[in-house]
Amino acid sequence: MDSAVFIPAAVYLAVINLTAFIVYGTDKKRAKRNKRRIPENTLIMLAALGGSFGALAAMGVFRHKTKKPKFYIGVPMILVFQLLLAGAVLFRCNVFVLSN
């Protein structure tokens, strides 16, 4: 894969995953303090935009949103879909070549 595409994609994924992790942690902190919360749709959207690994990590670290099916089923499903999509793209770009 061309580094002109790979490096920006890697930077984007690092930033969105770190952002998701921080936002999930912030929402947990707000929940403990009975403050205004971050909407669930925002949390799910962060995962869907590529931050699923960060969201899932934050769910475990902060024990946040682990009882809601929308999160404990939805976020891992988003992650699996994103991994399959990334694998398909990398395979299509001949990064992974199957040989006999």
C-alpha positions as CSV (number, residue, x, y, z in Angstrom):
1,M,0.0,0.0,0.0
2,D,1.3,3.4,-0.9
3,S,2.6,5.3,2.2
4,A,0.8,8.4,0.9
5,V,-2.4,6.7,1.8
6,F,-1.3,4.4,4.7
7,I,0.3,7.1,6.9
8,P,-2.7,9.5,6.9
9,A,-5.0,6.5,7.5
10,A,-2.9,5.3,10.4
11,V,-2.8,8.8,11.9
12,Y,-6.6,9.1,11.5
13,L,-7.2,5.8,13.2
14,A,-4.9,6.6,16.1
15,V,-6.6,10.0,16.6
16,I,-10.2,8.7,16.4
17,N,-9.4,5.8,18.8
18,L,-7.7,8.0,21.3
19,T,-10.7,10.5,21.0
20,A,-13.2,7.7,21.6
21,F,-11.3,6.4,24.6
22,I,-11.1,9.9,26.1
23,V,-14.8,10.7,25.4
24,Y,-16.0,7.4,26.9
25,G,-13.9,8.1,30.0
26,T,-15.2,11.6,30.2
27,D,-18.8,10.3,30.0
28,K,-18.1,7.9,32.8
29,K,-16.7,10.7,35.0
30,R,-19.8,12.8,34.3
31,A,-22.0,9.9,35.1
32,K,-20.4,9.5,38.5
33,R,-20.8,13.2,39.2
34,N,-24.4,13.4,38.0
35,K,-23.4,15.9,35.4
36,R,-24.7,16.4,31.8
37,R,-23.9,13.3,29.8
38,I,-22.5,12.8,26.3
39,P,-25.4,11.4,24.1
40,E,-25.2,7.7,23.4
41,N,-25.5,8.3,19.7
42,T,-22.3,10.4,19.9
43,L,-20.5,7.5,21.6
44,I,-21.7,5.0,19.0
45,M,-20.8,7.4,16.2
46,L,-17.2,7.6,17.5
47,A,-17.0,3.8,17.3
48,A,-18.5,3.8,13.8
49,L,-16.2,6.4,12.5
50,G,-13.2,4.1,13.2
51,G,-12.8,4.5,17.0
52,S,-14.3,1.1,17.8
53,F,-11.0,-0.3,19.4
54,G,-10.7,2.8,21.6
55,A,-14.4,2.6,22.5
56,L,-14.1,-1.1,23.4
57,A,-10.9,-0.5,25.4
58,A,-12.6,2.4,27.3
59,M,-15.6,0.2,28.0
60,G,-13.3,-2.3,29.7
61,V,-11.0,0.2,31.5
62,F,-13.8,2.4,32.8
63,R,-16.4,-0.3,33.1
64,H,-18.7,2.0,31.2
65,K,-21.7,1.1,29.1
66,T,-21.1,-2.6,29.7
67,K,-24.7,-3.4,30.6
68,K,-26.3,-1.9,27.5
69,P,-26.7,-4.2,24.5
70,K,-26.4,-1.3,22.2
71,F,-22.8,-1.1,23.4
72,Y,-21.7,-4.5,24.6
73,I,-23.0,-6.1,21.3
74,G,-22.9,-3.1,19.0
75,V,-19.3,-1.8,19.5
76,P,-17.7,-5.3,19.1
77,M,-19.8,-5.8,16.0
78,I,-18.6,-2.5,14.6
79,L,-15.0,-3.5,15.4
80,V,-15.4,-6.9,13.6
81,F,-17.0,-5.2,10.6
82,Q,-14.2,-2.6,10.4
83,L,-11.5,-5.3,10.7
84,L,-13.1,-7.3,7.9
85,L,-13.3,-4.2,5.8
86,A,-9.7,-3.3,6.4
87,G,-8.6,-6.8,5.6
88,A,-10.6,-6.7,2.3
89,V,-9.0,-3.3,1.4
90,L,-5.5,-4.5,2.2
91,F,-6.1,-7.8,0.3
92,R,-7.4,-5.8,-2.7
93,C,-4.3,-3.6,-2.6
94,N,-2.1,-6.7,-2.7
95,V,-0.7,-6.1,0.8
96,F,-1.7,-9.6,1.7
97,V,-0.9,-12.1,-1.1
98,L,-2.1,-15.7,-0.9
99,S,0.3,-18.0,-2.6
100,N,0.3,-21.8,-3.0
